[in-house]
Amino acid sequence: MPRKFDESKRQRTRRNTPFDEKYERITESGCWIWTAGTTSGYGEHGGKLAHRVSYERAKGKLPPGMFACHTCDVRCCVNPDHLYAGTVKDNSKDAVERKRHAFGERAGGNKLTIEQVKQIIESPLSGRQIAIKFGVTRSLASAIRRGERWKLALEIAS
């Protein structure tokens, strides 16, 4: 006859530890810092993002297309009071407003400064001449002039 497994004697491992035992409350900030596994700084619990699990436990299921977004800018925070339901656009806008997003001069691959972009917009030169002068492609120079590129960086710089 097979032996029965006694649940009370099973040792807890990080994997099967309850959610509430996987974070530490930080009094100063109010953040609940996830102390278990992470990916790109975000906590993971049961194959899901821990902050999403926390949000749904406290506030109910997120509607389709909505995300659990942080108000505290701490990726591993799972305090539901620091989370709100938002779209990708909401989250991106929030990141830009709080200067947590690389854009404009801060984006690694950009060759231009805000001042150079302003010069491109105001320049009477042709797209080809601008491309040569600033070392960019004609299509980028045209996109800047049409307001398709660098728009957000210019708005924030103003």
C-alpha positions in Angstrom: 0.0 0.0 0.0 1.5 3.4 -1.0 2.4 5.8 1.8 0.2 8.9 2.1 2.0 12.2 1.8 1.7 14.2 5.0 1.1 17.9 3.9 1.9 19.2 7.4 5.5 17.9 7.2 6.3 19.3 3.7 9.0 22.0 3.7 8.0 25.2 2.1 10.1 26.3 -0.8 10.2 29.7 -2.5 8.1 28.3 -5.4 5.1 27.3 -3.2 5.3 30.0 -0.6 2.1 32.0 -0.4 2.0 35.4 -2.1 2.0 37.4 1.1 5.3 35.9 2.2 7.1 37.0 -0.9 7.3 40.7 -0.3 8.7 43.1 2.3 6.8 46.2 3.4 9.0 49.4 3.3 7.6 51.9 5.8 9.3 55.0 4.4 7.9 54.6 0.8 4.9 52.5 1.4 6.2 50.1 -1.2 5.8 46.3 -0.8 9.0 45.0 -2.4 8.8 41.7 -4.1 11.6 39.4 -2.7 11.0 36.3 -4.8 11.8 35.8 -8.5 11.9 38.7 -10.9 12.2 39.3 -14.6 13.5 42.7 -15.8 12.9 44.0 -12.3 9.2 42.9 -12.1 8.2 40.3 -9.6 6.8 36.9 -10.8 4.3 34.8 -9.1 2.8 31.6 -10.6 3.9 32.6 -14.1 2.2 36.0 -13.9 3.6 39.5 -13.0 3.4 39.8 -9.2 2.1 43.4 -9.3 -0.8 42.3 -11.6 -1.6 39.4 -9.2 -1.6 41.9 -6.3 -3.8 44.4 -8.2 -6.3 41.7 -9.0 -6.4 40.2 -5.5 -7.2 43.7 -4.1 -9.2 45.4 -6.8 -10.6 42.6 -9.0 -9.8 41.3 -12.4 -8.3 43.8 -14.9 -10.4 44.3 -18.0 -8.9 43.0 -21.3 -6.2 45.3 -22.7 -5.6 46.9 -19.3 -2.4 46.7 -17.3 -1.5 47.1 -13.6 0.6 50.3 -13.7 2.8 51.7 -10.9 2.4 55.1 -9.4 5.6 54.7 -7.3 8.0 54.0 -10.2 9.3 50.8 -8.4 9.0 47.8 -10.7 9.1 45.3 -7.9 6.5 47.0 -5.8 3.3 45.0 -5.2 1.4 47.3 -3.0 -2.1 47.5 -4.5 -2.4 51.2 -3.3 0.5 52.0 -5.6 -1.1 50.4 -8.7 -3.8 51.6 -11.1 -5.4 50.1 -14.2 -4.2 51.7 -17.4 -3.6 51.1 -21.0 -0.2 50.8 -22.7 -0.6 54.4 -23.8 -1.4 55.5 -20.2 1.7 53.7 -18.9 4.0 55.2 -21.7 2.6 58.7 -21.1 3.2 58.3 -17.4 6.8 57.1 -18.0 7.5 60.1 -20.2 6.0 62.6 -17.8 8.0 61.3 -15.0 11.2 61.2 -17.2 11.5 57.4 -16.8 11.5 56.9 -20.5 14.4 57.5 -22.8 13.3 60.0 -25.5 14.9 62.9 -27.4 18.5 63.4 -26.5 18.4 60.7 -23.7 17.6 57.9 -26.2 20.8 56.0 -26.9 20.7 56.0 -30.7 19.7 59.6 -31.3 22.3 61.9 -33.0 20.4 65.1 -32.6 19.9 67.5 -29.7 16.7 69.5 -29.0 18.4 72.6 -30.4 19.3 70.8 -33.6 15.7 69.6 -34.0 14.4 73.1 -33.5 16.9 74.3 -36.2 15.6 71.6 -38.6 12.0 72.6 -38.1 12.8 76.3 -38.7 15.3 75.8 -41.5 14.6 77.0 -45.0 17.0 74.3 -46.4 15.7 71.3 -48.4 15.4 67.9 -46.7 18.5 66.8 -48.6 20.5 69.8 -47.4 19.3 69.3 -43.8 20.3 65.6 -44.0 23.8 66.5 -45.1 24.2 69.4 -42.5 23.0 67.3 -39.5 24.2 63.8 -40.6 20.7 62.3 -40.7 18.5 60.8 -43.4 16.2 62.9 -45.5 13.2 60.8 -44.2 14.1 61.7 -40.6 14.5 65.4 -41.5 11.0 65.3 -43.2 9.4 63.4 -40.3 10.7 66.0 -37.8 9.3 68.8 -39.9 5.9 67.0 -40.2 5.9 66.6 -36.4 6.0 62.8 -36.6 9.4 62.5 -34.8 10.7 64.3 -31.7 7.3 65.8 -31.1 7.1 64.7 -27.5 10.7 65.7 -26.7 10.0 69.2 -28.1 6.7 69.5 -26.0 8.5 68.6 -22.8 11.5 70.9 -23.6 9.2 73.9 -24.2 
